[in-house]
Amino acid sequence: MKPWHAESFDWDDGNDLELASHGISQEEVESVFEEGPVWAPNKKDRAGDWLMIGRTAGGRALTIPLRLDETRLAPRPITGWDSTAGERTRYLA
């Protein structure tokens, strides 16, 4: 499964609270997905299989690592951050 084929996201209190601790809401993660993000394989030995990098409908640039479950079409957002200058230049220019 590729994350861009997702039908929904795997949410629970754990990842919701983790993202909230970085000032990111579920709605913002889903907005990045809906706006057509760039996808990059995550570095080996890092949390998550893919990085979803894009902008929310409001223009906020976010980077969200996702873990894939091959049996479901619901990637799990693990954490997130405001995209770095390097991520914006490389992926969102």
N, C-alpha and C positions, 0 to 999 in steps of 0.2 A: 504494500500500500504506500502510496505517496501522500503526503499531508494535504496537498492541494485538492485531493479527492474527498476530503472530509465531509461528512454529513452533519456533524456536530462536534463539540468539544467535550472531553471528560472532565467535569467539574465536581469538586467536593470542597468541604471546608478547608482541607489542607492546602490545595493549590490556590484557592480563593484568598486565604489569609496570607500566603506567601506573596502573591502578586500585590495584595493590598498593602503589605509592608513596604513595597516599592512604589506605592502611589498609583497602581495600575488596577483598573476595574475589569471585570469580565466583559463588560460592554466595549471597552477599548480594545481588548484582545480580539473580540469578534468583529469589531469595526476594521481593524487592520486586515483581517482575513477577507472581509467583504470588499475592501478597497483594492485588492489584488497585490499582495505583498511579493517580495523577492524571497526565494527559498535557497538556503545554503546548507549543505551538510555540516553538522556540528563537528568540531575537532574531536579526534579520538580521545577517549577517556574523560570526556566532559559530560555533564548531565544533559540528557536529551539527544535525540538523533538528528534533528533538524533545527535550524534557526529560521524563524519567520520574521522578516524585517520589512517594515513598511510604515505607512502613516495612517492614523485614524482619520475618520471623516472630518474631524476638527483640525487636522494637520500635525498632530503630535507624532514624532518619529519614535517607534518602539522596536525593540529586539526581544523576541519571545522564543526561548528554547522549548521544543516540544518532544515528548516521548511518544513513540508509536507503539500501538498494540496491533499486531498483524491480524488478529481475529475480529477487530472492530474498526469501524470507520470513524473513530473519535479520538484524534490525538489529544494528549494530555499536556496542557501548558504547565511547565515546571516552575518557572520564575520569569522575570522580565526586567528590563531597564530601558531608560531613555537611550536611544541609539547614540553611540559615540560619534564623534566627528569623523573618525575613520570609517565607521559603518555607513554613515550617511554619504560620505564621498564615494565609497566603493559600490554601494548597493542602491542608493537612492538619487544619485546625481542625474 
